[in-house]
């Protein structure tokens, strides 16, 4: 029989601190594939990505890992598999996202179909004769967009506020521009408003959404003859011109006085070859014998037969306006761009870094201005416009002076794929492309600036927190860990301990290795101080002037009396009343309460002090008030405990007088306040409601129904002893509380056939009751029997002393009644299995592992059947197997003993302190992972089948196969376990070790 491999195949892969990488042709070594997602290990082990990884696992799919030899392995078996079975995935690491096609091959980034995102109106005026408006567009990527109008475009126009009809406006496309014509006579000073809209579908559709729009208002100008005026530029059909190329077409961008494309059907352009006439072919329009050419239209062509420089100028014959085209003709055509890495040492955001160089090709022309860049942002939240690559000559006098250097500067940290190219566009067939490369930048973490800090005057012995913002030389906010920030206090130029400064993280906890987000000051003496805040190994320093003064306690306020149902005798949950404490300045303060006193009286009698006590408080993640330490408190409160001996048995509402003071209550100088607290009488049964009062059962069987018992305050009672059951003659019942369901149940048991009544009464008040009517029928009341829907597998060891006994359960009448197994017949092969019954459970165990007297040493399937007294049956197959126990990954969890700090989210492990916060000398703690195996065994230990990794080994280390965490130095980190595609994260805190 084949045994399953239970050890994880990830042992060699889960290496703490694995560095992320850039993917090109295939995913790099050290990659985990989960379904259609892929991650490098550092990313997967980062606690901040836990939710994302958990969601990927929940979504399902096969798990594969790429080991550091480059082999793909199936995670459960650990066997090498072909890359061809790896699905298409979206890969993530710390710097970006990359799409990979199936079989671990690169997939070009898929862009959204371009659409005109922004329209630009180029027309500066309209008249009755020049009644047209031209618009250009760029797409969502900032690239020029060729407009081709269709039903998804819509134009609307008004003249002096009156809408024009559909026939009075026309939309055309000319030279990749939108042309809107007003087909209505307009006069000077008329106001014309024109709007062009682009929709995501036919403009007339009721569900169409506007993608972009442009509205422009014109005051109609005086009507003049339209004539060509300026020539904005001369463009070429080819960016690169070499000897032997086909003819090159030049096009002049001629505009009229309204900046619209000019009509050249009458007026002419004059093309003149200013330089390089001897380089031209004699058979083209412009050639060595025809260096001047007057032509209707705005295009002309030439062909070069020699290398050199050509200058060609287009003139407007009416006014002499011109534009010149210059090109360097190469001996050979540019076919490749040789790109070599310059290996930048640093790659910080907002810094110009040299990334590559391009060496010249002999005979081919390549200048920096010819090089363009295609940008593919690979980090979520970044845009192509967030990076500026530049091509420039290296210069100087060295042999590499003609190299073209590629540098880049980003304004947002991330990864950008950059491809240098030469051509009219990146997608043009004639474009010459260099090898793509990644620009990855991070925020410069060197602190240069600490933002200005302003705090009010400190009060002695009262803590005050203020935010601190640290920036680099580019004014970017950076994170600096607590162990790199120093706050030194000076008084009159001498170091002083009169002010303590704590560094806090974003959660208000002391920042040791976590980033500092605020500072908390606590002065012990009055005076003027300077607090110098500095960052280690950086120029960032800030001197903060701090004044501290002594104030006196002025008032204590407990608030309004408590008279509602807030505090009920015997309740388990405490109730808090926040105390407002103010000083002589009228400010709220949190004082030291070590000497404070509290008194609680019931009339003239002082009651047990356990009912009311002082505590420091804070709000937990759900906004509920809880106890806290002085370090992270929000203030002080009185904590009332309704379960204390003093009040838990009160039979009537009782008003207690609670007094608090900053010293003995009887002291003549005490500052105090009092509060009337009404403790409501302990809960008594007020109503009893049974979910179903008409019950059908058979002798020996039971029926379980929910029962709801409420007290006088409408709260649910969960103590079965507060009610009693009056049994009938032919049936009995019991009331119980289910801790799992958090509900009360009444369970009826039939004794003999017939009818009966069961009554549930309040122990304290017999008039409060509820009754159920029972019909106890014979076995004909059994309508069906069925095994619980579960495919059981039973462990059948070669050593029969280790054979497993499986417990089978079943439902009668779909679970409406519980019939004991003693009333059910079990049919099975007695030569192979032994069947025993107890209560409502049937136990099955294989006989001796011998081919002649039992199941034998191979898998066997045994049928087990049930038979009721009235002939209802059910059967199921049990598979007896000697496969080793393997915990099902969906059942695996971290053992509860790890959860030591319940105030924080996530599973916690603290080394150096016990659960009460007391300092210990522990340096080692064990993480244990348990689950249920295929045989139904619970708490099967899979710790050693799990691969463990620690995110920061400077704080703690973890045994890769043991889960044993060893402290290194104080701080916080994360330990991650990887078992069969599931990740388990433990937040680890190493306290200060003694």
N, C-alpha and C positions, 0 to 999 in steps of 0.2 A: 504494500500500500504506500502511495506517495505521501510523504509528510510535507506539510507547508513550512516554508522558511519564515520564521517569526521575527528574526532580527531585522532591524531597519536597514535598508540599503543606503541610507543617507549618512551613515556614520562618518564617512570620509569627506562629506560635503558641508556639514553644518559647522563651519569654522567661524568663530566669533570675530567680528570686525572685518569680514570679507569686504574687499573694496568693490565699488561699482565700476562699470566699464562702459565703453561705447560699442554698440553692436553694428556690424556692417553686413557681411555676407551671411553670417549665421549667428545664433545666440552663443554667448561666450560660455566657457566652462563655469560651473557653479551656478546653474540655473534650475529653478523649480517650475515645472509646468503643472497647472491645476486647471483641468478643463480647457477652456479657450483663453486662459490667462497665463502669463509667465512672469516670474520675478527673480531678481538676483537675491542671494541669501541675506545680504545686509539690509536690503529693503524689506524682505519678508520678516526679518528679526526685529525691525524697528517697531517699538511699542505703539508709536503714533499711527502705524499702518495696520494695526491688529484688526480693526473692524473690516477693512477692505479685504484682508486675507481671509478672515472668517467668512465673509460673504461669498468669496470665490469658492471656498471649500463647501459651503452650504449649497451652492448652485450645482455642485456635483461635477462629475467628469473624471477621466483617468488622470493619475498623477505620475509624472516622469521626472527624472533628475538627470542632469548632464554632469558627469563627474569630472574631476580635474585632469583626466586623461582624454577628455572629449567624447566619451562614450555615453550614449543615452541608456538609461536603465529604467525598467518598470519598478515602481516603488515597492509594491508588496513582495514581489519575488526577488528583486535585486538583480534580475537577469538583464544582460545587455540586449537591447532591441535596436532595430534599424531606424534611422532617422526618418525614413519614409512614413512611419506611423504617427509621427508627431503632427498634431493638427495645426491649423493656422491660429496664431495667438496674437494678443496684444501684450507686449513685453514692457515691464517697468523696472527702472532702477531709481536711485536717488536723484538723478539729474534729468530724467525724461521718459518719454513713452515712444516705443517703436513698434510698428506693425511687422509681423513676420508671416510669410506664406507657409502653407503646409510643407512638411519635410524639412523644417528648420532652414528655410531659405528667406532671403530678404524680400521685402515687398515694398515697392515705391509708395510713398505717402499718397493717400487718396485725397485729392482736394474736392471740396464742394464745387459744383458747377458754377463757373463765374456768372455774375449778373451785374448790371449797372447799379452800383451802390450809390454813387454821387454824380449828379449832373452838374455841369458848369456851362453857364450862358456866355457865349463869346460875343454876341451882338451888343453893341453899345448904344444903338439908337434905331428907331424905325420911322419910316415916312410912308406917304401914300404910294410912292413908287417903290421904295425898298421896304416892302411889307412882309419881310421874312425874319425869322429868328433861328439862329443856329445854336445847337448845344452839343457838347462833347461829354464823355463819361469815363469814369474809372470804376473798376470792379471792387469787390470786397477785399482784394489783396493789394489794392493800390496800383494795379496795372491798368494801362489804357484799355478801354473796352470799345470794340467795334459795334456800333449800334446798328441793328437790323430790326426795323419796326415790324410788329405784328399785332394780333388782337390783344396782347397783354399790355400794350401801351394805350394811354388815353390822354387826349388834350382837351382842355377847357379854356375858354377865353371870354373876356368881357370888354366892352367898349363903353366908357363912362358909366360903368356899373351894370350895363345891360348884357346878359349872357348871349353869346353868339350861338347860332344853330350849328348843327353838325356839318352842313354844307358850306358854312362860312369859315371853316378852318380845315387845313389839310396838313397831314403829317407824312413826310417823306424821309428817306435816308439817302444822303449824298456824302461820298468820301468818308464813310464810317461815322458821320455826324447825323443828328436828328435835325430836320429842317421843317419848321412850322410856318405855314403861309396863312396870312389873314386875307380871305377872299371877300373883302367888304371895303368899300371906300371909307378911308379915314382921313380926318382933317387935322391940321396943325393944332397942337394943345389938347387933342383928345387924350384921355387916359386909357391905356390898353394894358390889361393884366392877362398874362398867359401862364398856364400851368401844364407841365408834362409829368405824368405819373407812370410808373412801371409796377405791374401787379404780378403776383405769383401764379396767376392763371388768367383766363379770359377776363378782361376788365368788367364785362357786364355780369359776371357771376356774382351771386349774392354772398358767396363765401370767399371772394377774392380779397387778398391782403396786400396793402401797399408795401413794396420793397424799397422804393425810393421815389422822390418827387422834387420838383423845382418850380417855384413860382416867381415870376419877374414882372415888375410894373414898369411901363414906359409912358412918358409924355411925348406924343407924336411930334417929331421935329419938322422944320421947314422942308418942303419938297425940293430936292436938288437932283441934278443928273448924277447917276451912279457911275463912278469911275474907279479903276484900280489906283491904289495909293501906295501901300507899303508892300515890301517883300520880307516876310518874317524870317524865312530860312530856305535853304536848298537841301533836300534830302536825297539819299542815294538808295538804289535797290540792293546795293551790296556794301556791307561794312568793310570787307577786305577786298582789295583789288590787286590782282597779280597778272603778270605777263601771260597772255594766252587765254585769259578768262573771256567769257561771252561778253557782249556789249552791256555796259552799265547804263541804267536809266536814271537821270536826274529829274527831280520834280521841285518846282518853286512854289512856295506857299504864298500866294498873292492875295492880298486883302483890299477891299474897298474902304471908303471912308467910314463905314459902319462896322468895320472889322469882320465883315462877312467874306467868304471866298469870292474872289472877283470873277466876273464873266469875261473871258478873254477871246470871245468870238470876233470882236472888232479890233480891240487894241492888242498890240504885240509886245512880246518880251524880246530883249536882245541878249543873246548868250555870247560871252567873250571868253576865250582861253587866254588867261593872263600869263600863265606859265606852263611849260611842259608841252607845247604844241608838237614838238618833234617826237614826243612819246606816243602820239595818237596814230591809229590806223587810218589810212587814206579813204577807207570805204564806209566809215561811220558818219553820223550827222555832223558832229564836231570832229574835224580831222586835221592833219598836218597842213592841208591846203586850204581849209575853211575854218579859220580861227574865230570868225565873227558870223553869227547867224541870227537873223530876225525871224520870229516864228509865232504864229497864232497857237494858243495853247500854252500850257505851263510845263511841258516835259521836253527833254532832249536826251540823246544817248551818245556815248563814246566808247571806244575800245582801245586799250593800251597795248602797245607792242614792245615797249622798253620800260625798264625800271627807272624810277625817279619821282619827282614831285610834280603834281598837276594842280593848278588853281583855275577854277572856272567860275565866272561871275554872271549872275542874271540881273539885268537892268530893266526897270520900268521905263519905256520910251517916252512916257508922258511927263515924268517928273524926275527921272534919274535915280530914284530909290533903288537899292541893290542889296543882294546877299551873295556871299561867296562860298564855294565848296572847295575844300582842299583834301587831297588824298596822296598818300605815299604808296607808290606802286612797287610791289615786291617782285623779286626774280622768280620765286616759286610760291605756290599757294600754301597758306597756313593750314596744316591738317591736324596738328597736335599741339597741345599746350603742356609743356613739361613742368610739372609741379613738384617741388621738393620741400619737405618740412623744415622749418627753421627751429623747431623744438622749443617753444616758449617755456621759460622757467615758471612764470606765474600767469594766471589767467583770472584777474580780478575784474569785477564789473566796473564800468566807467573808466577803464584804462585802455589805451591804445596798445595792442600787443601784436608783434610780428609773428605770423603763423606759418607762412610759406614764401617761397621765392619761385619765380618763373624765369628760366634761362631762355635766351633768344634762340630761335631756329635760324640757321644760316640761310640767307636768301629770302626768307619770309618776313613780312612786315608785321611787327607787333609792338604797339605803344600802350602805355598805361590807360590812356583815354578810350582805347578800344575794348577794354575788359569790362564786362558786366558780371553781375552776380545773381544767381538764383538762390533764394533763401527758403529753407524749410524748417520752421520752428518745431522742435521736438519735445519741448517742455510745456506742460499744460499751463495756460495763462500767458504765454509769450506770443508775440507777433513778429512777422518778418521785419516790421519797421523798428523793432527793439534792438536791431543790430545794424551797424554801419561798416561794411567792409570797404577798404580803399586799396587801389593799386597805384603804386608810385615807383619811380626809378630809385635805385639805391644811391646812385651818384658817387661822388668821390673820385679818387684816382686809381683805385685798385682794379684788378682784372675782372672783378664782378660788378663794376660800376653800372653796366647796362642791364643788370638783373632787375626784374620787376618784382617788388616786394608786396606781398599781400598782408595787410594788417586789418584788424577788426576791433571795434569798440562796441560794447553793449550798454544799454541803459536799464536792462532788467536781467538779473542772473538767470542762467538756464543753459540749455544746449540747443545749438542752431546748426543745421546742416547747410554748408555753403558750397556751391559749385560755381567756380569761375567759368565764363564762357565768352566767346566772341561770335557775334551774329546779330541779325535783326531782332530775334527773340529766342528764348531758351528752347522752345519747341520747334523752331525752324529746322528743316532738313539740313540746311547748310551750316548750322551752328557748330562751332568747334568747342568741345567741352573738356575741361580739365577734370582730374579726379576730385570727387567731392571729399570734403573734410569737415570734421565737427569742431565748432568753437564752443567750449564749455567754460562758463564763467561763474564765479561765486562771489559773494559779498566779501570785501576785504574786512577781515576780522580784527584788524589792528585799530585799537581805540585811539581817536585823536581829539574828540570833543565830548565833553559832558554838558548837556543842556543846563541852562540856568535853573536853579532850584530856589524857590521862595517858600519859606515856612513861617508861621506865626511864632510868637514867643512861646517857648516851651514852659510847661508847668512842671515843677519838681514832682517826681514820682508818678507822672502821668505820661503814658506812651503816646507818641504821635508819628504817623507814617506819612511819607510823601513819595511820589513816583520819581524814578531816576531814569533818564534816557541817555544812552551812550551811542555816539556816532563815529564813523570812520572819516577819513579825509575827504570823501565824496559826499558827506552829509547823510549817508545812509544809516538808518538805525541798525545796530548790531546787538547780538546777544553776547554777554560776557559772564562767565560763571563766577559764582560767589568766591571761589578760592583765588580769583585774580583781581578782586576788588578790595581795596583797603580804605578804611575810614579812620583817620587819626584825629584825635581831639586835642586842641591846644587852648590853654588859658594863659593869657599874658605871655605868649610865646613858649610856654612850657607844656609838655605833654601832660594830659589830665585824664583821670578816670571818672570825672564827675558826670560825663555823658556816655552812655552806652549806645552804640549804633549797631543795629541788627540788619543784615542783608536778607531780603525776602524775595521769594520767587513769585510767579504770577498767581499762585494760589494762596499767597500770604504765609507760606511756610518758610522756615529758615533755608536760605539758598547756600548750599555747600558747593556742589558741583553743578547745580542747575543755574540758569541765567538769572541775574539780579534784575528785578523789575521795580523794587521800591526799597526804601530805607526806613527803619523805625528807630526813633530817638527816644531815649529815656534819661532825663536829667535827675541827678540825686542832690544837686546843690545849685543855688542861684548864681548868676553871673553872666559875663559876656565871653563867648567861646568862638573859636574858629574850627570848623570841621573840614579837614582836607580829604577829599575823596579822590583816589587815584587808581589807575589800572596798571597792573604789573606789566613790565616790558613795553610800555606805551607812554606817549607824551600826554595822554589825557589826564588832566588834573583840574579839580575845581575846589576853590576855597569858599565855604559857606559860612556866613556870619550867623551865629545862633545866640539868642538871648534866652536865659532861663530865669524864671521868677518863682517865688514861693507863693502859693495861694492857699486859702483855707477852705475847709469844707463848709458850705453854706446851707445846703438843704438835702434832705432825703425824701423821696416821694414814692409811695407804693402804688399809687393810682386808686381807682374806684374799688369799692367793696365787691367781693365775689359772692354773689347770691344765687346764681343760676345753677344749672346742672353740670358745671365744669368739674367739680370735685365730688365724687360719689364714694362713700365708704366701701372699702374692700376692692376698689378698682386697682388694676395692676400698673397702669401707666402713670408716671408722675406728671404734675402740672407745674409750669413755671410762671412766675410773675416778675417781669423785668423791673429793676429798681432804677429810677432816675436820680442820679446824684449830680449836684451842681456845686461849683465853687463860688467864691465871692465875686468872680467876674461874670457869673451867670452862665458859664460854659459847662457842658456835660463832661464828667471825668469818670475814670475807672480807678477807684481808690484801692489801697491795700486793706483788705478786710480781716486781717489776722486778729485785730483787737475788737472787731465788731461783735455785737451780741444780738440774740433773737429770743423772744419770749412768746409762748403760746398759752393762752388761758381759756378754760371753759368756765365762764363765770369767775369765781374767785380761785378756782383750782388751776394750778399749772400742770399742763399735760406733758406727756413724753416728748422729748425734743426731737425724736425721730420723724415727727410729722413735718416740721418745717426746718430748713437749713439753708445756709448761704452757699452759692456756687458761682463760679465763673461760667459764662455761657457763650455759645456761638450757634450759628445756624448750619445745619448739615446741607448736603447737596439737594435735598428735597425741601429745604426751607424750614425744617422743623428745629425747634430749640433743643439743644443737647448740652451736656456738661462739656467743659473744655479746660485746658490748662491756662495759666496766666499768660503764657507766651502768645497764644492765638485767640484770646478771648475778645468778645465784642462788648463786654460789660459784666455786671453782676446781676444776679437774680435770686429770688427766694424759690426753693424747690419744695413743693408740697407732695408728700407721699401718702396717697389714700390707703395703701396697704399696710401702713405702719400699725403697730399694736395699739396706739392711742386712739385710732378712729375706725379701724376696719370692721368693728362689730356694732357700730352705732345703729340703733333701731329707729331713731327719729332724726329729722333734720336738726343739726346742731350748729350754732354760730360760735365760732372761736375768735378771740381777739389776738391778732398777731402784731407784735411790736418789734421794730428793728432800730438799732442805734449804733453810733460809731464808738460807743463805750458802754459801760454798764447802764442798763435802762434807767436805773434809779439815780444815776449821777445827775447833779443839778446842771451840769454844763453839756449834757448829752444832746446831740442832734439826732432826732428820731422821727419816726412816722408810724402810724398804726393802721391796721386794716382788719375789717370784719370779714371773716371767711366762713361761709356757710357750707358745712359738709353735709351733703344730702344723705339720707338714710340709705343703708346698704340695699342693693337691689333685691326685690322680692318678685315672685312670679305674679304677673298681671294677666297674661293671656297665654293660652296653649293652642297651637294650630298644627293639626296633622295633615300631611300632604294628601293622603287618600284614606278615607274612613270606611270604605267598603272593600274588604280584603277576602281573597279566595286563597285557600291553602289546603294541604292534605296532611294527614297524620304523619308526624315525624319530620315534616318539612318546615322551613322558615320563610318569612317574607319580611324584607327590610324597607322601611319607608322613612322619609325625612320628617322630623318634627321640629317646629320652631317655637321656642319659649321666650317671651319678651318680659322685661321687668317694667316697672311703673314709669321708667324714663324712655321706654321704647328701645332699649338696648337688648341685644341677644344674650340670653343666659346660656352658659356652656357647662354648667355644673349639674350632672344628672341627679345628684343627691337632693336637689331642690324640688324634685317631683317624685311621686310614688306611683306604682302601677298596681291597679286592682285586677288580678287575674280572673279569667272566667273559669268555667268548669271544663270546657272542652279545648281551651287554648290558653297560652300564657304569653307574656311579653316582657321585654326589658328595654330601658332607655340608656343610650350610651353616647359618648362624644368622640367623634373621629378627628384626631389631631391633624391628619393629613388633609382631609376635606374641610376642616374647620366648621363642621356641621354636627347637629344632634340627629340621632336616628332612633327609631323605635323598631325593634325586631320581634315579630310575632312567630310563635311556634305552635303548630297544630298538634293536638293530642288524640282526640277521637272525632269521628265524623259527626256533623250536625252544625248548629249555628251557635254563636256566642257573642258576647260583648266585652271589650277591654276598655277600661277607664284609666286615664292618666290624670292625677290630681296634684295640686300644689301641696307640699308638705305643710306650709305655714297656713294656708287657707283652703280648706277642702271644697269650698264653693267654686273655686277656679279649677275647671276640669275640661277634658275633651274625651270623647268616646269614639271607638271604631267598632263597626259591625263585621263579624267574621263568618265566612262560610267554610267549614272544614269538610271537603268532599273526599270521595275515595280516589283510587288510583286512576280512574277514568278522567280525572281533571288534568292529568299529564298530557299535554298536547304535543310536546316535542322535547327532544334532548339533543344536545350538540356539544362536541368538544369545543373549548375556546379556540378561536382561530389563531393557531400558532404552529409553525413547523418545528417540531422538537427533534433535536439530535442528542444522542446519549453516548457518553464516553464508555467504551468497551476496551479495557486495558488488557494487555497480554498477561498482566498480573491481576487475577480476578479479585484480589483484595482491594484493588483500586477502582473497580467498576463503579459507575455512577448509578444512583437511583434517581429516576425522574418523577416529579410530582405532576400529575395530570388534573386539570380542572375542567368543569363542564357547566353548561347552562341548561336549566329546565324551563320550558315555556319562555324562551328568550331571556332568561334571567329573572323572571317575575317571582319565581319561588326557588328556594334552595332545598334540594332533596339530598339527604345524606347518602354517602356512598354505600352505606350498609343496606340501603334499599335498592341499589342498582347492581345488576349482574354484569361482570366483566368477562369477556370471551377473548382468550389469547392462547398461544401455543405454550402449554405448561412445560414442554420439554426444553424450551429456550428461555423463557422468562418466568420470574416470580412476581405475582401480583398481591399487594396488600392494600387494605383500605382503612382510612382513619378520618372520621368526621365527614367532610365533603371533598376529600382528596383521595385520589387513587395513585398508589406508588408502583412503579414498574422497574425491575432490575434484571439485567441479563444473568443467566446461569453460568456455570463454570466455562471458562474459555477453552473448550475442547471440541474438536470436530464431531465427536460421537455423542457427547452429553450436553453440549451447549452451542452457542453461536459460532464459535471458531475464531480464527485470527484474521478474518476479512470482514468488510462491511456487510451488514445484513439489515434487511427491512422486515420489521415485524408489525403485523396488523393487530391493533387493539380495538375491540368493539364494546359498546355499552348497550344494555338491554333493560328497559324499565319493566315493572310488573305488568303493564298493559300493552307491551310489545313495541314501544317506540325505541328506535336504535340510532346509533351514531358510531362511525369508525374513523380511525386515523392511523397513519403509518408512522412508526418510530424508526429512525435510522440509527443503528448502533455502529459507532465508528471508533477507530483508535487514532484518529488525527489528534495531534497535540493541541492543547488549549490555546486559542488565539482570541484575544479580546476584540469584539466588534468596535470599530473606531467611533461609531455614533454614540456608544455608551461610555466612552472613556472620559474621565474627569480627574482633576487634581484632588487629592484626598483632602477632606475638610480641615484637617489639622493645620494646614498651611495658613488658613485665614485668621491672621493674628491681629490685624488692624482694621476693625470693622467700620471705622469712621471714613475710610478712604475707599474709592471705587476700585474694583478689580480684586484679584486674589493677592494677598500680601504675605511677605516673609521678612521678618525683622531679625537681624543678628546683632546681639549686644544689648538687647532689652527684652524683658518678658512682656506678657500681654497687658500688664498693669503699668508699664512704662518704667519699671525698675531696671537699673543698669545691671547687666550680668557680664560674665567673662566668656560667654559663648562666642566661638568664632566659626562654627560649622552648623549648618542646618540641612535637613534632608527634605527634598521634594519627592513626593510619591504620586505616581499616576496609576489609577485603577480603572477597571471596566468590567463589563459582563462578556463572557465568552460565548462560543456557539452552542455550548451545552447549558446555558442559563446560569452558570456559576457567577456570583457577584463578587465584586472587589478583587478581581484577578489583577495582580500587580504586573504592570507592563513598563515599569520605570526603566529597566535595563534594555527593553526593546525600543526605547525612545532615544532620539538623538538630542542632546541638550547643548545649548550655546548661550553665552553671556554677552550682552551688547557692549559692556564696558569692563574689560578685565582689570582695569586699574582700580575698580571698586570691589569686584568679587570675581571668583572663578567658579566654574561648575564642571563636575565630572561629565565628560561627553556621554558615558553610558551608565552613570550612577545616579545623576540628579543631586549629588551632594554639593551644596553651595558653601564655599569657603570665603570668609571676609578677607579683604586686602587692606582697605582704608575706608574711613567714613564717607558716605555718599549714597546716592540712589542709582539703580540701574535696572535692567530688565533681563530676566532669564526666559528663554523660549525653548519649549520641547516640541519635537516634530515626530508624530506617530501616525503612520499610514495616511499621509496627506493632511492630517489635522495639526493645527498649531495650538499650543497651550502656553499662555504667558503669565509669568509671576513677577510682580513688582517687588524688587528687593531693596531693602534699606539697611545699610550698615551704620549702626549708631556709633558714637564715639566709644572706642574700646579702652578699658582700663587695664 
